[in-house]
């Protein structure tokens, strides 16, 4: 049986998540309205990505926003499963 290799996107997102959690503490506190909070953040990142198409951003790169989008989706998934911040 072969070992499953995580995509580099997921590896980088996990590293970023660990780094940011040191600054932010409990992630749950940033999503006070449950599903609506998660979807709101995912929507903001998606809108930002649409606006970045074809331009050279001055601040947040497309890559930064993609990694944030992966992490927001994973937080929402974990919240749905009842395991966020365990």
C-alpha positions, 0 to 999 in steps of 0.5 A: 500500500502506498502512502498518501502524500498531502498536496503542497497547498494543504501542507503550506496551509497547515503551516500557516494555520499553526503560525497564526494560531500562536497569535490568535488563540481560540479560532472559535472565538472569531466565528461568533455566528457559527455557519454564517461567520464561516461562510462570510469569511469564505465569501470575502476571500473568494471575492478578494480572489476574483478582484486579484485576477489579472492584477499585481496586488500591493499587499495580499497575494493570490497565494496568501488568499488561497491559503486563507481560503483553505484554512477557513474551509477547514475551520468550517469543516471542523466546526461542523464535525464538532472538533474545532479547537480540540 
